[in-house]
Every structure is written in C-alpha cells, then in structure tokens.
Amino acid sequence: MRFDRELLKGTTETFILATVAEMPCHGYQLVKQLKLKSEGIFQLGEGTLYPILYKLEAKGWIAGKWDGGTGQRRRRVYRITPLGRRQLAARSEQWSELVRGMALLLGASTNE
C-alpha cells in the first residue's frame, strides 16, 4: 500500500530510530530491516533514507562510523546515541497516545 506523503511526514525519523536502536546498521541493512520488521508496509528508497540519516546525525540522535577493513567495501554504520534513545522514548509515548486517539475516533465513526 502506498501512503499519502503527508501522512508519513515526520514518521520516518521514528522508524529509523527504532530500527537503529535494536542494532547498529548501514543504509542497505536499515532498508531491509525496516521492510522486514514492518512486514513490507514501510519501504524506503535511498533518496529518502540518506537525507534523513544525515539529518538525524546532525541532531546528534544517531552516530555514523565508517566500517570495513582492507579489501572490504567501506560502509557507514549508524548507532543510536543516548540523546536519540531519549527522543525515541518520547516519540514512542506520543505515538501510543496518537494511535489510541485515532482508534477511538475511527471506532466511533464506524459504529454509527
């Protein structure tokens, strides 16, 4: 299913923080994890992913480090920072309330 762009605005940062909080990963790995964990509901392309990663890194919510030894392809691996964990906790709490409110509103409208 394709989502309205406005509906997803602001949520991709939360998806990425939640995924990186579970395990440090590079961009391609992150895309695979998002798709796998969301059962294919959320799929990001490179054009969407990398600008968000750079933005999260600039905010200090994630930290990237180049990885790869001699003869290996270098990849930037991202890890969540303590500030990022606090931000994720706050966003998780907000999402829980938002989902609860939407369920109440949508449930009420379908019962009429």
Residue, then its C-alpha position, 0 to 999 in steps of 0.5 A: m500500500r502506498f501512503d499519502r506523503e503527508l501522512l508519513k511526514g515526520t514518521t520516518e525519523t521514528f522508524i529509523l530510530a527504532t530500527v537503529a536502536e535494536m542494532p547498529c546498521h548501514g543504509y542497505q541493512l536499515v532498508k531491509q530491516l525496516k521492510l522486514k520488521s514492518e512486514g513490507i508496509f514501510q519501504l524506503g528508497e535511498g533518496t529518502l533514507y540518506p537525507i534523513l540519516y544525515k539529518l538525524e546525525a546532525k541532531g546528534w540522535i544517531a552516530g555514523k562510523w565508517d566500517g570495513g577493513t582492507g579489501q572490504r567495501r567501506r560502509r557507514v554504520y549508524r548507532i543510536t546515541p543516548l540523546g536519540r534513545r531519549q527522543l525515541a522514548a518520547r516519540s514512542e509515548q506520543w505515538s501510543e497516545l496518537v494511535r489510541g486517539m485515532a482508534l477511538l475516533l475511527g471506532a466511533s465513526t464506524n459504529e454509527 
